[in-house]
Structure formats: C-alpha cells, structure tokens
Amino acid sequence: MGESMTWFQALILGLVQGLTEFLPISSSGHLRIVSEVFFGSDAGASFTAVTQLGTEAAVLVYFAKDIQRIVVAWFTTLAMRWRERSQQSVAVGDRVTTKLPVMDRSAREAHERDTQRELDYRIGWYVIIATIPIGVLGFLFKDEIRTGARNLWLVSFMLVAFALVIAAGEHFGRKTRSIEQLTTRDGLVMGLAQCLALVPGVSRSGATSTAGLFLGLEREAAVRFSFLLAIPAVTASGLFSLPDAFEPAGEGLNASGPQLLVATVLAFAVGYASVAWLLKFVSKHSLYWFVGYRIIVGLLVMGLLATGVVSAT
C-alpha cells in the first residue's frame, strides 16, 4: 500500500501538470520525474490521467468557439449530405442515377461561411479518425502503461530520443501548409503519432505536432490541430481512470478526492495560460528551444539514476 499524498505535493504536481501538458516536453514524464526526485515516490498514472482532465478543460474553454463550430458543422453537414444523397436518386427512363451532393449555387454568396463549415466538418472527421488508434492501444496496454512504461530509465531515454525526432521535424518539415489544407492522411498520421504519447517522456503535443511538421504543416497549424486532437483521448483516459484515482491501491503516492480536485483545478488554470502562451510562442519561434530542454532534463535524470540518487521504479 502506498503513502498518502500531502497537500503540498498535490499542489506542486497539479502545477507541473498545468505547466507541461501542452508543451512538447511530456507532462506524464515530468510528473513521474518530479514525484520521484522530490518526493521519493510515484504519483501514479491515474493521478496523471485525472489531472489531465483539468488541462483538457482548459483547451475546451480556450477553443470553445472553434469546438462549438466544429461540432455543429459536423452534425449539420452530415445530416444535410444524407438528406441530399437520398433526394438526388431520380428515375431516368428505365435507369436510376445517383448524383453526388453538390453545393447549391445560391451558396456562392456565402462562400466564405460555407468554406469554413466544410473545413470544420472535415476537422471533425479527422479528430474522430485520429482518436481510434490511441483508444484501441490505450485500452489493450493499460496495465503496461501504469507499470513498466513508468520506469525512469525509459522516461529519460524517451526525453532525449524524441528530442532528436522533434529537431528533425523542425529541420526537414517544409511548414508550407495551413490548417485549411488538412487531409484525412494528416489526421491518420498524427493520430498514429499520438499513440507514442502512451509512453511517458514522449509528449502528446510533441508527437502530434512533429508529425504535422513532417507532413508539411505550418508550425502553428500543427500545434493547433494537436490540441484539438488530444481532447477525446485525454478526456476518455481521465474518466476511465477516475475509479482507480479515488480508490488508490498499490505503491506510490495516493491522493485523496479533495486533493485530486484541487490539483485538477490548478492544472486547469495554469494550463489555460500555457495554451495561450504556446500558440503565441510557436507563431514566432521554433521547437528547438524545447529540444534543448528535453535533452538537458533527460541527461540529468540519467545521471541521478546512474549514481543511485533516485530509483528507476
């Protein structure tokens, strides 16, 4: 049985979650490192997943208008196309032809609005498609994610190794395509990249944003879609982990219900500020800044492990 988490520990870990969730430096990896280095024990995967609900709530609030527009566009366009498809089947002599749904000519007067609705409709589909891989793998490997994947040797190695991947994305990515040019292929590839974030030390935003860079997306477009992409997977993971978090069992730090709530609220507040800052930052700066940070932290943790200062498990 693990030890009870103190309020100080809960506040610090909630702050770390809010600060690191959206940066390409791995929030789960940082929670694992901070809890082990400073508190001598693991906060656990369930604590990480639940406090991520706070940071995802920050995304929901920050992108509320975008999300509402996407959801409305997805449902209304889906219904409209279904209705148009059924109405376009007409008899011609003995033949039956089915015309593909086409945009009404009168819609040309509202071309900009219709273009935005079409983009939102497509983004809705891309998020759904991209969420399937991590949903399947997260369910199949949930036990490994909560145990072996949290080894600090693995976390520190992934911090360094994926830093090089991010650097490669920055160097080789053309960064010429806007978010309006997203395709199904982009959604699928970035969704597969999101699966890498199941391993602490990779970073969800780092994996998906880097995949977007390799696909030629502009940096800001890749990061913005990365935020939207994370909402279903992280929310589902947090809700799925609620029972384990409120009824902790096993080794590590065990947070109480009130501590989890306060840590999650703190993660929300700090996470909201982090989202705004990162979007502004990437519009003018590269991800190389985070590459250097990841390598330094990864090597420091390896040094602490090698000298026996901290335990890998």
C-alpha positions as CSV (number, residue, x, y, z in Angstrom):
1,M,0.0,0.0,0.0
2,G,1.3,3.4,-0.9
3,E,1.7,6.5,1.2
4,S,-0.8,9.4,1.4
5,M,-0.1,12.4,-0.7
6,T,0.3,15.7,1.2
7,W,-1.4,18.9,0.1
8,F,2.0,20.4,-0.8
9,Q,2.7,17.5,-3.1
10,A,-0.8,17.7,-4.7
11,L,-0.3,21.4,-5.4
12,I,3.1,21.0,-6.9
13,L,2.1,18.1,-9.1
14,G,-1.0,20.0,-10.2
15,L,1.2,23.0,-11.1
16,V,3.6,20.7,-13.0
17,Q,0.7,19.1,-14.9
18,G,-0.7,22.5,-16.0
19,L,2.7,23.9,-17.0
20,T,3.8,20.9,-19.0
21,E,0.7,19.3,-20.6
22,F,0.7,21.4,-23.7
23,L,4.5,21.9,-24.1
24,P,6.3,19.3,-26.2
25,I,8.2,18.1,-23.1
26,S,5.9,15.4,-21.7
27,S,3.6,16.1,-18.7
28,S,3.4,12.5,-17.7
29,G,7.2,12.2,-17.8
30,H,7.6,15.4,-15.7
31,L,5.1,14.2,-13.2
32,R,6.9,10.9,-12.9
33,I,10.3,12.7,-12.5
34,V,9.2,15.4,-10.1
35,S,7.3,13.0,-7.9
36,E,10.3,10.6,-7.7
37,V,13.1,13.1,-7.4
38,F,11.5,15.5,-4.9
39,F,9.0,13.2,-3.1
40,G,10.7,9.8,-3.4
41,S,7.6,8.1,-4.8
42,D,5.5,7.9,-8.0
43,A,2.3,9.9,-8.2
44,G,0.9,7.2,-10.4
45,A,-0.7,7.0,-13.9
46,S,-4.2,7.5,-12.5
47,F,-3.3,10.8,-10.9
48,T,-1.7,11.9,-14.2
49,A,-4.8,10.9,-16.2
50,V,-7.3,12.6,-13.8
51,T,-5.4,15.9,-13.5
52,Q,-5.2,15.9,-17.3
53,L,-9.0,16.5,-17.2
54,G,-8.2,19.9,-15.9
55,T,-5.8,20.8,-18.7
56,E,-8.2,19.4,-21.3
57,A,-11.0,21.6,-19.7
58,A,-8.6,24.5,-20.4
59,V,-8.5,23.5,-24.1
60,L,-12.3,23.2,-24.2
61,V,-12.6,26.7,-22.8
62,Y,-9.9,28.3,-24.9
63,F,-11.1,26.7,-28.1
64,A,-14.8,26.8,-27.1
65,K,-15.9,28.8,-30.2
66,D,-13.9,26.5,-32.5
67,I,-15.1,23.4,-30.9
68,Q,-18.8,24.5,-31.0
69,R,-18.4,25.4,-34.7
70,I,-16.8,22.1,-35.5
71,V,-19.5,20.0,-33.6
72,V,-22.3,22.0,-35.2
73,A,-20.8,21.8,-38.7
74,W,-20.2,18.0,-38.3
75,F,-23.7,17.2,-37.4
76,T,-25.5,19.6,-39.7
77,T,-23.3,18.8,-42.7
78,L,-23.7,15.1,-42.1
79,A,-27.4,15.4,-41.9
80,M,-27.5,17.7,-45.0
81,R,-25.5,15.3,-47.1
82,W,-27.5,12.3,-46.1
83,R,-30.7,14.2,-47.0
84,E,-29.3,15.4,-50.3
85,R,-28.0,12.0,-51.2
86,S,-31.4,10.4,-50.7
87,Q,-33.1,13.2,-52.7
88,Q,-30.6,13.0,-55.7
89,S,-31.7,9.5,-56.7
90,V,-34.1,10.1,-59.6
91,A,-35.5,7.8,-62.3
92,V,-34.5,8.5,-65.9
93,G,-36.4,6.2,-68.2
94,D,-35.5,2.7,-67.0
95,R,-32.3,3.8,-65.4
96,V,-31.7,5.2,-61.9
97,T,-28.9,7.7,-61.5
98,T,-27.5,8.9,-58.2
99,K,-25.9,12.3,-58.2
100,L,-23.4,13.2,-55.7
101,P,-24.5,16.0,-53.4
102,V,-23.4,19.4,-54.8
103,M,-23.3,22.8,-53.3
104,D,-26.3,25.0,-54.2
105,R,-25.4,27.9,-56.5
106,S,-27.0,30.4,-54.1
107,A,-24.4,29.4,-51.5
108,R,-21.8,31.2,-53.6
109,E,-23.0,34.4,-52.0
110,A,-21.9,32.9,-48.6
111,H,-18.8,31.2,-49.9
112,E,-16.6,32.1,-47.0
113,R,-19.1,30.8,-44.5
114,D,-19.6,27.6,-46.4
115,T,-15.8,27.1,-46.8
116,Q,-15.4,27.4,-43.0
117,R,-18.2,25.0,-42.4
118,E,-16.7,22.5,-44.8
119,L,-13.3,22.8,-43.1
120,D,-14.9,22.4,-39.6
121,Y,-16.8,19.3,-40.9
122,R,-13.6,17.8,-42.2
123,I,-11.7,18.6,-39.0
124,G,-14.4,16.8,-37.0
125,W,-13.9,13.7,-39.1
126,Y,-10.1,13.9,-38.8
127,V,-10.3,14.1,-35.0
128,I,-12.6,11.1,-34.9
129,I,-10.3,9.0,-37.2
130,A,-7.2,10.1,-35.4
131,T,-8.6,9.1,-32.0
132,I,-9.3,5.5,-32.9
133,P,-5.6,4.2,-32.8
134,I,-4.8,5.6,-29.3
135,G,-8.2,4.5,-28.0
136,V,-7.5,0.9,-29.0
137,L,-3.9,0.7,-27.9
138,G,-4.5,2.6,-24.7
139,F,-7.2,0.0,-23.7
140,L,-5.1,-3.0,-24.8
141,F,-1.9,-1.9,-23.0
142,K,-3.4,0.0,-20.0
143,D,-1.6,-2.3,-17.5
144,E,1.8,-1.8,-19.1
145,I,1.2,1.9,-19.2
146,R,0.6,2.0,-15.5
147,T,3.6,-0.1,-14.6
148,G,6.7,-0.8,-16.8
149,A,6.3,2.2,-19.0
150,R,6.8,4.5,-16.0
151,N,10.4,3.3,-15.4
152,L,12.6,6.4,-15.2
153,W,15.3,4.9,-17.4
154,L,12.7,4.7,-20.2
155,V,11.3,8.1,-19.4
156,S,14.7,9.8,-19.5
157,F,15.7,7.9,-22.6
158,M,12.5,9.0,-24.4
159,L,13.0,12.6,-23.4
160,V,16.4,12.6,-25.2
161,A,15.5,10.4,-28.1
162,F,12.3,12.1,-29.0
163,A,14.0,15.5,-28.7
164,L,16.0,14.4,-31.7
165,V,12.8,13.5,-33.6
166,I,11.3,16.9,-32.8
167,A,14.5,18.5,-34.1
168,A,14.3,16.5,-37.3
169,G,10.7,17.6,-37.8
170,E,11.7,21.2,-37.4
171,H,14.7,20.8,-39.8
172,F,13.0,18.7,-42.5
173,G,9.4,19.9,-42.3
174,R,8.5,22.3,-45.1
175,K,6.0,24.2,-43.0
176,T,4.1,25.5,-46.0
177,R,0.5,24.1,-45.5
178,S,-2.1,25.8,-43.4
179,I,-4.8,24.2,-41.3
180,E,-7.2,24.8,-44.2
181,Q,-5.2,22.2,-46.1
182,L,-5.5,19.4,-43.6
183,T,-6.3,16.0,-45.2
184,T,-7.5,12.6,-44.0
185,R,-3.9,11.4,-44.3
186,D,-2.8,14.1,-42.0
187,G,-5.4,13.2,-39.4
188,L,-4.5,9.5,-39.6
189,V,-0.7,10.0,-39.4
190,M,-1.0,12.5,-36.5
191,G,-3.4,10.1,-34.8
192,L,-0.9,7.2,-35.0
193,A,1.8,9.6,-33.7
194,Q,-0.4,10.3,-30.7
195,C,-0.1,6.7,-29.7
196,L,3.6,7.3,-28.9
197,A,2.4,9.5,-26.0
198,L,1.3,6.4,-24.1
199,V,4.9,6.2,-23.1
200,P,5.9,8.8,-20.5
201,G,8.7,11.0,-21.9
202,V,7.4,11.3,-25.4
203,S,4.8,14.1,-25.1
204,R,1.5,14.0,-26.8
205,S,1.8,17.5,-28.2
206,G,5.4,16.9,-29.2
207,A,4.5,13.7,-31.1
208,T,1.5,15.0,-33.0
209,S,3.0,18.4,-33.7
210,T,6.2,16.9,-35.0
211,A,4.2,14.5,-37.2
212,G,2.4,17.6,-38.6
213,L,5.7,19.3,-39.3
214,F,6.9,16.2,-41.2
215,L,3.7,16.4,-43.2
216,G,4.5,19.9,-44.2
217,L,2.0,21.8,-41.9
218,E,2.9,25.2,-40.6
219,R,4.1,25.0,-37.0
220,E,1.1,26.9,-35.6
221,A,-1.4,24.8,-37.6
222,A,0.2,21.6,-36.4
223,V,0.1,22.7,-32.8
224,R,-3.5,24.0,-33.0
225,F,-4.7,20.7,-34.5
226,S,-2.7,18.8,-31.9
227,F,-4.7,20.5,-29.1
228,L,-8.0,19.6,-30.7
229,L,-6.8,16.1,-31.4
230,A,-6.0,15.4,-27.7
231,I,-9.4,16.3,-26.4
232,P,-11.3,13.0,-26.9
233,A,-8.4,10.7,-26.0
234,V,-7.3,12.6,-22.8
235,T,-10.9,13.1,-21.6
236,A,-11.7,9.4,-22.1
237,S,-8.4,8.4,-20.3
238,G,-9.2,10.7,-17.4
239,L,-12.7,9.5,-16.9
240,F,-11.6,5.9,-17.3
241,S,-9.0,6.4,-14.5
242,L,-11.3,8.1,-12.0
243,P,-12.3,5.0,-10.1
244,D,-8.6,4.0,-9.6
245,A,-7.6,7.5,-8.6
246,F,-10.3,7.9,-6.0
247,E,-9.8,4.4,-4.6
248,P,-6.0,4.1,-4.8
249,A,-4.3,0.8,-4.3
250,G,-0.7,-0.2,-4.6
251,E,2.7,1.5,-4.2
252,G,3.3,5.2,-4.7
253,L,1.6,8.4,-3.6
254,N,-2.2,8.2,-3.0
255,A,-4.1,11.4,-3.4
256,S,-7.5,11.9,-1.7
257,G,-10.6,13.1,-3.5
258,P,-10.2,16.8,-2.4
259,Q,-6.5,16.8,-3.3
260,L,-7.3,15.4,-6.8
261,L,-10.0,18.1,-7.3
262,V,-7.7,20.9,-6.2
263,A,-4.8,19.6,-8.3
264,T,-7.1,19.3,-11.3
265,V,-8.5,22.9,-10.9
266,L,-4.9,24.2,-10.5
267,A,-3.9,22.3,-13.7
268,F,-6.9,23.9,-15.5
269,A,-5.9,27.5,-14.5
270,V,-2.2,27.1,-15.3
271,G,-3.0,25.0,-18.4
272,Y,-5.2,27.8,-19.9
273,A,-2.3,30.3,-19.6
274,S,0.0,27.7,-21.1
275,V,-2.2,27.2,-24.2
276,A,-2.3,30.9,-24.9
277,W,1.4,31.3,-24.4
278,L,2.4,28.3,-26.6
279,L,0.3,29.3,-29.6
280,K,1.8,32.8,-29.5
281,F,5.3,31.3,-29.0
282,V,5.2,28.9,-31.9
283,S,4.0,31.6,-34.3
284,K,7.4,33.3,-33.9
285,H,9.8,30.6,-32.6
286,S,10.8,27.1,-33.4
287,L,10.5,24.0,-31.3
288,Y,14.3,23.8,-30.9
289,W,14.0,25.6,-27.6
290,F,12.2,22.5,-26.2
291,V,14.6,20.2,-27.8
292,G,17.5,21.6,-25.8
293,Y,15.4,21.5,-22.6
294,R,14.4,17.8,-23.1
295,I,18.0,16.7,-23.6
296,I,19.2,18.5,-20.5
297,V,16.5,17.1,-18.3
298,G,16.8,13.6,-19.8
299,L,20.6,13.5,-19.2
300,L,20.2,14.9,-15.7
301,V,17.7,12.2,-14.8
302,M,20.0,9.5,-16.3
303,G,22.8,10.9,-14.1
304,L,20.7,10.6,-11.0
305,L,19.7,7.1,-11.9
306,A,23.3,6.0,-12.7
307,T,24.6,7.4,-9.3
308,G,21.7,5.8,-7.4
309,V,20.3,9.1,-6.2
310,V,16.8,8.1,-7.4
311,S,15.2,4.8,-8.1
312,A,14.1,3.9,-11.6
313,T,10.9,2.3,-10.3
